[in-house]
């Protein structure tokens, strides 16, 4: 009988950081599910910031899998906070940083960036009040929502990001109800309505777009927000090797538009599918949701929501071009990232 190989402790793996990607802000050795899209999102964003970074992280999938005492997968300063406080805590750190520089405790030329990560539960719902208040106060930080459309860390309950008709533990499918009844909250639109310097929506499968948007966000002083779709292999119930395929389908069906907004008034849709795929293809790939294919009235509601939001974005983009022209501003230049 073959001898079983012992499982290496995370502390042992950390000692081989050169082999296992020690240069990554979020290192291998965490406990996230196979196929999870969160690690690529975190690393794509943090690697795009060419300055020292401090991270706050709301309770959720990212937190519980990367900082189980006494080990951590983080190679940057990282603060775990409760569900609702990621934005509040990082703005407190940012305020302390400014005070310490003013008092001469920290060097005047020290330049640190501040980033908060939260899931849709901690951003759309439980943490929305602190997120809204933090950006209203004008703190200089980037907030990133990794949106897997439900409370996956606690067994998959619905959030306000969960789509119409989807099954969750709190929105079952039966004779009386077909999954979640309410449409998705549009947090990206809500954050744009705050008029903050930069807001964007992205997908991890288009890494060049996500990293460019991160770089663009960091050119602004003040609050910034990026909402990134994160297909969840565990609760959406698809194969772990299909994460990026699902993210791609979300964009190709116009379910998840890729766009950015500057100061709440200049809108740009970054990707416009020439031959959009039918939403049924995206839904059929997700066992949590494919039952709606048997309910034409539910499919009609889903398609109506997608079409209305897409047309609104196109209209906002056209209005932005006209506004920029009236103000004598080069519309395309607004969205370019300055060369470093």
C-alpha positions as CSV (number, residue, x, y, z in Angstrom):
1,X,0.0,0.0,0.0
2,X,1.4,3.4,-1.0
3,X,2.3,5.7,1.8
4,X,0.1,8.7,2.1
5,X,1.8,12.1,1.7
6,X,1.1,14.5,4.5
7,X,-0.7,17.7,3.6
8,X,1.7,20.7,3.9
9,X,0.8,23.3,6.5
10,X,0.3,26.8,5.1
11,X,3.2,28.0,7.2
12,X,5.4,25.5,5.4
13,X,4.1,26.6,2.0
14,X,4.7,30.2,2.9
15,X,8.4,29.4,3.4
16,X,8.5,28.5,-0.3
17,X,7.0,31.8,-1.4
18,X,9.4,32.2,-4.4
19,X,8.1,28.9,-5.8
20,X,4.4,29.6,-5.0
21,X,4.1,33.1,-6.2
22,X,5.2,35.2,-3.2
23,X,5.1,38.3,-5.4
24,X,1.3,38.1,-5.5
25,X,-0.5,40.4,-3.1
26,X,-2.8,37.5,-2.4
27,X,-0.6,34.4,-2.3
28,X,-1.5,30.7,-3.1
29,X,-2.3,28.6,0.0
30,X,-5.7,30.1,0.8
31,X,-8.8,28.1,1.3
32,X,-11.0,29.4,-1.5
33,X,-13.0,26.9,-3.6
34,X,-11.4,25.4,-6.7
35,X,-12.3,27.7,-9.6
36,X,-13.2,30.7,-7.4
37,X,-12.9,34.0,-9.3
38,X,-12.0,36.1,-6.3
39,X,-8.2,35.5,-6.2
40,X,-7.8,36.7,-9.8
41,X,-9.9,39.8,-9.1
42,X,-7.9,40.7,-6.0
43,X,-4.5,40.2,-7.7
44,X,-5.5,41.9,-10.9
45,X,-6.5,45.0,-9.0
46,X,-3.7,45.1,-6.4
47,X,-1.0,44.4,-9.0
48,X,-2.2,47.4,-11.0
49,X,-1.6,49.8,-8.1
50,X,2.1,50.7,-8.2
51,X,2.2,52.0,-4.7
52,X,2.2,50.5,-1.2
53,X,-1.4,49.4,-0.3
54,X,-3.4,48.8,2.8
55,X,-6.4,46.6,2.5
56,X,-9.6,46.3,4.6
57,X,-11.8,43.3,4.0
58,X,-15.4,42.7,5.1
59,X,-16.4,39.3,6.5
60,X,-17.3,37.1,3.6
61,X,-15.8,34.5,1.2
62,X,-12.5,36.4,0.7
63,X,-12.0,37.0,4.5
64,X,-12.8,33.6,5.9
65,X,-10.6,31.8,3.4
66,X,-7.4,34.0,3.5
67,X,-6.9,34.8,7.2
68,X,-7.7,31.8,9.3
69,X,-5.6,32.2,12.5
70,X,-2.7,31.8,12.8
71,X,-1.9,32.0,9.0
72,X,-2.6,34.4,6.2
73,X,-2.5,34.4,2.4
74,X,-2.0,38.2,2.3
75,X,1.4,39.8,1.3
76,X,0.1,43.3,1.9
77,X,-1.2,44.9,5.2
78,X,-4.7,43.6,5.6
79,X,-7.4,44.3,8.2
80,X,-10.4,41.9,8.7
81,X,-13.5,43.8,9.8
82,X,-17.1,42.9,10.4
83,X,-19.6,42.6,7.5
84,X,-20.8,46.2,7.4
85,X,-17.6,48.1,8.1
86,X,-15.0,47.6,5.3
87,X,-15.5,51.1,3.9
88,X,-15.7,52.8,7.3
89,X,-12.5,51.1,8.6
90,X,-10.4,51.8,5.5
91,X,-11.5,55.5,5.7
92,X,-10.5,55.6,9.3
93,X,-7.1,54.2,8.4
94,X,-6.8,56.8,5.6
95,X,-7.7,59.6,8.1
96,X,-5.1,58.4,10.6
97,X,-2.5,58.3,7.8
98,X,-3.2,61.9,7.0
99,X,-3.0,63.0,10.6
100,X,0.2,61.1,11.2
101,X,1.8,62.8,8.2
102,X,0.6,66.2,9.4
103,X,2.2,65.5,12.8
104,X,5.5,64.4,11.3
105,X,5.2,60.9,12.5
106,X,5.1,59.6,9.0
107,X,7.4,61.0,6.2
108,X,5.7,63.6,4.1
109,X,6.7,61.9,0.9
110,X,5.2,58.5,1.9
111,X,2.4,57.7,-0.6
112,X,0.0,54.9,0.3
113,X,-3.2,53.8,-1.4
114,X,-6.2,52.4,0.5
115,X,-8.4,49.6,-0.9
116,X,-11.5,47.9,0.6
117,X,-12.9,44.6,-0.6
118,X,-16.5,43.4,0.1
119,X,-18.9,40.9,-1.4
120,X,-22.3,41.8,-2.6
121,X,-23.8,41.0,0.8
122,X,-21.3,43.3,2.5
123,X,-21.7,46.0,-0.2
124,X,-25.2,45.9,-1.6
125,X,-26.9,45.1,1.7
126,X,-25.3,45.0,5.1
127,X,-22.5,47.4,4.4
128,X,-24.3,49.8,2.1
129,X,-24.9,52.5,4.7
130,X,-21.2,52.7,5.6
131,X,-20.2,52.6,1.9
132,X,-22.5,55.4,1.0
133,X,-21.4,57.5,4.0
134,X,-17.7,56.9,3.4
135,X,-17.9,58.1,-0.3
136,X,-20.1,61.0,0.7
137,X,-17.3,62.2,3.1
138,X,-14.9,62.2,0.2
139,X,-12.2,59.9,1.6
140,X,-9.4,58.9,-0.8
141,X,-9.9,55.1,-1.2
142,X,-11.0,52.5,-3.7
143,X,-13.9,50.2,-2.9
144,X,-14.1,46.9,-4.8
145,X,-17.2,44.7,-4.7
146,X,-16.7,41.1,-5.8
147,X,-20.2,40.3,-6.7
148,X,-21.2,36.6,-6.6
149,X,-24.9,37.5,-6.3
150,X,-25.7,36.0,-3.0
151,X,-24.5,35.2,0.6
152,X,-22.3,32.3,-0.5
153,X,-20.1,32.2,2.6
154,X,-23.1,31.2,4.8
155,X,-24.6,28.6,2.5
156,X,-26.2,30.7,-0.3
157,X,-29.0,33.0,0.8
158,X,-30.3,35.7,-1.6
159,X,-28.9,39.2,-1.6
160,X,-30.2,42.2,-3.4
161,X,-27.7,41.3,-6.2
162,X,-29.4,38.0,-6.8
163,X,-31.2,37.9,-10.2
164,X,-34.9,37.3,-10.8
165,X,-35.9,33.7,-10.6
166,X,-32.6,32.4,-9.2
167,X,-32.8,29.6,-6.6
168,X,-31.2,30.3,-3.2
169,X,-31.8,28.8,0.3
170,X,-34.1,31.7,1.0
171,X,-35.8,31.9,-2.4
172,X,-36.7,28.3,-3.2
173,X,-38.4,27.1,-6.4
174,X,-41.9,25.6,-6.0
175,X,-45.6,25.9,-7.0
176,X,-46.1,29.3,-5.4
177,X,-42.8,31.0,-6.3
178,X,-40.1,30.6,-8.9
179,X,-37.0,31.6,-7.0
180,X,-36.3,35.3,-6.3
181,X,-39.1,37.6,-7.2
182,X,-37.4,41.0,-7.1
183,X,-35.0,42.4,-9.7
184,X,-31.3,43.0,-9.0
185,X,-30.3,46.2,-7.2
186,X,-28.0,48.2,-9.5
187,X,-25.3,49.2,-7.0
188,X,-23.0,50.6,-9.8
189,X,-25.7,53.0,-10.9
190,X,-26.3,54.0,-7.3
191,X,-22.6,54.7,-6.7
192,X,-22.5,56.8,-9.9
193,X,-25.4,58.8,-8.5
194,X,-23.1,59.8,-5.6
195,X,-21.1,61.9,-8.1
196,X,-17.8,60.5,-7.0
197,X,-14.7,60.7,-9.2
198,X,-14.8,57.2,-10.6
199,X,-17.1,54.3,-10.9
200,X,-16.8,51.2,-13.1
201,X,-18.2,47.8,-13.8
202,X,-15.8,45.0,-14.8
203,X,-15.3,41.2,-15.2
204,X,-12.3,39.2,-14.3
205,X,-12.0,37.5,-17.6
206,X,-11.1,40.8,-19.3
207,X,-8.1,41.4,-17.1
208,X,-6.8,44.2,-19.3
209,X,-10.0,46.1,-18.8
210,X,-10.0,45.5,-15.1
211,X,-6.4,46.5,-14.6
212,X,-6.8,49.6,-16.8
213,X,-9.8,50.7,-14.8
214,X,-7.9,50.2,-11.6
215,X,-5.1,52.4,-12.9
216,X,-7.6,55.0,-14.1
217,X,-9.3,55.0,-10.7
218,X,-6.1,55.6,-8.9
219,X,-5.5,58.8,-10.9
220,X,-8.3,60.4,-9.0
221,X,-8.1,61.7,-5.4
222,X,-11.3,60.8,-3.5
223,X,-13.6,57.8,-3.4
224,X,-13.6,55.3,-6.3
225,X,-15.8,52.2,-6.8
226,X,-15.4,49.1,-9.0
227,X,-18.1,46.4,-9.2
228,X,-16.7,43.1,-10.5
229,X,-18.9,40.1,-11.4
230,X,-17.6,36.9,-9.7
231,X,-19.3,33.7,-10.8
232,X,-19.5,31.3,-7.9
233,X,-18.8,27.7,-8.8
234,X,-20.2,26.4,-5.4
235,X,-23.6,28.1,-5.3
236,X,-24.2,28.7,-9.0
237,X,-23.4,25.0,-9.3
238,X,-21.2,24.9,-12.4
239,X,-18.0,23.1,-13.1
240,X,-14.9,24.9,-11.5
241,X,-13.2,25.2,-14.9
242,X,-16.1,27.2,-16.3
243,X,-15.7,30.3,-14.1
244,X,-14.3,32.6,-16.8
245,X,-16.6,31.1,-19.4
246,X,-19.6,32.2,-17.3
247,X,-18.1,35.6,-16.7
248,X,-17.6,35.9,-20.5
249,X,-21.2,34.8,-21.2
250,X,-22.5,37.4,-18.8
251,X,-20.9,40.1,-20.9
252,X,-21.8,38.6,-24.3
253,X,-25.5,38.4,-23.3
254,X,-25.4,42.0,-22.0
255,X,-26.5,40.7,-18.6
256,X,-23.3,42.3,-17.1
257,X,-22.5,45.5,-19.0
258,X,-18.8,46.7,-18.9
259,X,-18.7,50.5,-18.5
260,X,-17.2,53.3,-16.5
261,X,-18.4,56.7,-15.2
262,X,-16.4,59.8,-14.3
263,X,-17.8,62.3,-11.8
264,X,-21.2,60.8,-12.2
265,X,-21.8,62.5,-15.6
266,X,-19.5,61.1,-18.2
267,X,-20.5,57.5,-19.1
268,X,-18.7,55.1,-21.5
269,X,-19.7,51.6,-22.4
270,X,-16.5,49.7,-23.0
271,X,-17.7,46.6,-24.7
272,X,-20.7,46.4,-27.1
273,X,-21.2,42.8,-28.3
274,X,-21.8,42.8,-32.1
275,X,-23.7,39.6,-31.9
276,X,-25.2,39.3,-28.4
277,X,-25.8,35.8,-27.3
278,X,-29.2,34.9,-26.0
279,X,-29.7,35.1,-22.2
280,X,-30.9,31.5,-22.3
281,X,-27.4,30.3,-23.0
282,X,-26.1,32.1,-19.8
283,X,-29.0,30.8,-17.7
284,X,-28.7,27.2,-19.0
285,X,-25.1,27.0,-17.7
286,X,-26.2,27.6,-14.1
287,X,-28.1,24.9,-12.3
288,X,-29.2,27.5,-9.7
289,X,-31.1,29.3,-12.4
290,X,-31.8,27.1,-15.4
291,X,-35.3,26.1,-14.1
292,X,-36.5,29.5,-15.3
293,X,-36.2,28.2,-18.9
294,X,-39.5,26.4,-18.3
295,X,-41.2,29.7,-17.3
296,X,-41.5,32.1,-20.3
297,X,-43.0,34.8,-18.1
298,X,-40.0,34.8,-15.8
299,X,-37.6,34.8,-18.8
300,X,-39.5,37.8,-20.2
301,X,-38.9,39.7,-17.0
302,X,-35.2,38.9,-17.0
303,X,-34.8,40.0,-20.7
304,X,-36.8,43.1,-20.1
305,X,-34.5,44.2,-17.2
306,X,-31.4,43.5,-19.4
307,X,-32.7,45.5,-22.4
308,X,-33.9,48.4,-20.3
309,X,-30.6,48.8,-18.5
310,X,-28.6,48.4,-21.7
311,X,-30.6,51.0,-23.6
312,X,-30.3,53.4,-20.6
313,X,-26.5,53.0,-20.6
314,X,-26.3,53.7,-24.4
315,X,-28.5,56.8,-23.8
316,X,-26.3,58.0,-21.0
317,X,-23.2,57.5,-23.1
318,X,-24.7,59.6,-26.0
319,X,-25.7,62.3,-23.5
320,X,-22.1,62.3,-22.1
321,X,-20.6,62.8,-25.5
322,X,-22.9,65.8,-26.1
323,X,-22.1,67.2,-22.7
324,X,-18.4,66.9,-23.2
325,X,-18.7,68.6,-26.6
326,X,-20.7,71.4,-25.1
327,X,-18.1,71.9,-22.4
328,X,-15.2,71.8,-24.9
329,X,-13.8,68.5,-23.4
330,X,-12.3,65.7,-25.5
331,X,-14.6,62.8,-24.6
332,X,-12.2,60.0,-25.4
333,X,-9.3,61.7,-23.5
334,X,-11.4,61.7,-20.4
335,X,-11.1,57.9,-20.1
336,X,-7.5,57.4,-21.1
337,X,-4.9,56.4,-18.5
338,X,-1.9,58.8,-18.3
339,X,1.4,57.1,-19.1
340,X,3.4,56.4,-16.0
